[in-house]
Structures are given as C-alpha cells and as structure tokens.
Amino acid sequence: MGVFSSVADKYDIMNDAMSAGMHRLWKRRMIQVAAVKQDSAVLDVAAGSGDISIGMLQKMGSRGDRSGRVILTDLNGPMLAEGARRVIDEGFLAGTADCIQSDGTQLAFADNSFDVVSIAFGIRNFVDIEAGLAEFYRVLKPGGQFICLEFSRPVLPLLDVVYDAYSFNMIPAMGEWITGDRSSYQYLVESIRRFPDQRRFSRLISLAGFELVKHENMTGGIVALHRGYKV
C-alpha cells in the first residue's frame, strides 16, 4: 500500500498532533494488557514506526533476561524501514527484533508460531479483514492472544458530531501542513468511517475462531482495544 509511504518520517509527529498525544496512552494500555513474557514470540502486524514492538520488547524485561523475539511486519516498505530504524536506535538487534515485509492477509509464517499477534491502527487498511483475522488465528499458538487497537465509534452523546467535524475538517488540513500529504489523511478519515463498529468487529473476530473475545472503549469509543484467544 502506498498510503503513508511519503509520510513515514513524520508519522509519529502527525499522530501526536492529531490525537493531542492520546495515541501514546492508547498504545500504553495495549502493551499493558498484552500477554507477553520474557520468552514470548510476538508478531506485530502493520508495525509502522515500531511503537508497539518496542513496548513489547521493553515489557519482556531487561536484555540479559529476555529470550523472546518480536517480528515487525508491514506491507508498506518505507514505514517498515522507519520501524527498523527506531528499533535499532532503542538497542534491539537482529534475533531479538526482526523486520519482514509481508501482506497481513498472506503471512509468511508457519502455523502455531506466535504467543501474541498484535496490530495497532492497521487492520482497517486491509482489503479483506476476514482473511487477515484468519491468518492471525493460523499463526498463533494454542492459548495465544490476538490484540488489536483500532479507531472505532464514539459512544458518548454528541461526541460523534464533534469527532466527525474535527476529523473531516481538521485532520486532512493538518496532514497537508505537517507532512505535505493531504490525501493520505483524507484516506485515514474515510477508512475510519468504513471500518466496522465495536460489536461488528468483535463478531468478525469470533467468526475467525477466537474465544473470550472482548473490547474496551477508550476516549469515549473513538478507539477500541480488542482481544481474543486461540483456545
């Protein structure tokens, strides 16, 4: 996907501007509930600039105690390169953190390979969401956790009206001003509106085979954190 390729080096700056820094709190909560241990094998899909991967690695513990591994994968080459740069800057080397360009609906990994599969703000970009969920289920080990952070539907009164006005009027303009790429952020706003709401997406996760599926609304439902397990 070419969307966001041109803004890879400004991606985090734009995230801070769009969300007033809230994206950091949303991601922190995701990492907090991730079922990660020192020896976990984690696949971070649509890894982007590497925020989630770095958080997972840090949660695994000190470098001397950690025997786990995180694989960053993304279809977008420039974004994955930015993630690789940030992971290296944090001191994580090959074998502990590895980057593999891959389509999330056709993952190049064996069945039952990972303890955790994570994806943050990426699955709404999939042409075939069900195919992606099926792949996540396939590569998870029995007992493994799927965890997904994604934009959703506001649940507080009037928040949807304010959110729509802000999204359509401000976010594309901010994208043009900060990154020089209005179209990617116009796409972002439109992709959020097309994505299933909390209940519908939870249903898709269940239909893919996951058990114990639940979601947690954050910031009034602007974002939802979804979880499911391969039992």
Sequence and secondary structure as in RCSB ss.txt:
>XXXX:A:sequence
MGVFSSVADKYDIMNDAMSAGMHRLWKRRMIQVAAVKQDSAVLDVAAGSGDISIGMLQKMGSRGDRSGRVILTDL
NGPMLAEGARRVIDEGFLAGTADCIQSDGTQLAFADNSFDVVSIAFGIRNFVDIEAGLAEFYRVLKPGGQFICLE
FSRPVLPLLDVVYDAYSFNMIPAMGEWITGDRSSYQYLVESIRRFPDQRRFSRLISLAGFELVKHENMTGGIVAL
HRGYKV
>XXXX:A:secstr
  TTGGGGGGHHHHHHHHHTTHHHHHHHHHHHHS   TT EEEEET TTSHHHHHHHHHT  TTT   EEEEEES
 HHHHHHHHHHHHHTT  TTTEEEEE  TTS  S TT EEEEEEES GGG S HHHHHHHHHHHEEEEEEEEEEE
E    STTHHHHHHHHHHHHHHHHHHHHHS HHHHHHHHHHHHHS  HHHHHHHHHHTT EEEEEEEEGGGTEEE
EEEE  
